[in-house]
């Protein structure tokens, strides 16, 4: 349906970011330092099966505040 097909990090004050997504075995399936690059549920050109993935994100804002968050997301197809 072309709704929510790509996961992006959005924010008006992001100066730097590091966004990583891992599968349940700890294998990194996505990494980006650019908020314009989002994860589309693919790894090495192949669509991943529905599952729960862990994410870790570190952000530095223009005022030098730093934020760190981790959690999980569920990939649905």
N, C-alpha and C positions, 0 to 999 in steps of 0.2 A: 504494500500500500504506500510505499515511499514515505512513511512516517517513522521518525526516530531510527533511521537506518544507520546513522553515524553518531558516535558519542564524541562530543567536543567538550573542552574546558572553556568556559566563557567567563569573562570579567573585563571591566573597563580599566582596571588599574594594574593589570599583570605586566610586570617588567620582565621577569624570568619565570620559567616553570620547568618542571621535570615530571612527566606523567607516565607511569608504567602500569601495565596490566599483565597478570600472571595467571596461568591455569592452576588447577588444584594440585598439580605435582610440582609447582614452583617454577615452571618453565615460562620465561618472559615471552609473551605473544605480541606485545605492542609497547613502543616507547616513543615519546615525542617531547621536544622542547619548544614546539611551536603551537600556540592555541588554534591556528588555522588547520592543523593536521588532526583529524579525528580518527577513531577506530571504527572500522566497519564490520567487525566480527570475523575478519580474515586473518590467516597466519600463513606466511610463505605462499600466498596466492590461492589458498584453499579456504573455503568456508568452514568455520569451526562448528561443531555440533552444539546444540543448546546445552548450557552448563552454567555453573556459577564461577565467576572469575574474581580474583582479588585485585584491587587497585591501590596504588600509592601515588600521592601527588605532593610536590613541594612547590610553593609559589612564593616569589618575592615581588612585592608591590612597588610602585614608583616611590612611595614614601619609606622604602626599605623595611616595611613590616614583612615578616615571614610567617607563612602558614604551612602546616603539614596535616595531611588527612589520609587515612587509609580506611578501606571498607571493601564491600563486594558488590558486584553487579551481576545480574542474570541475563545471559544472552538467550533470546527467544528467536525462533525462525518461523 
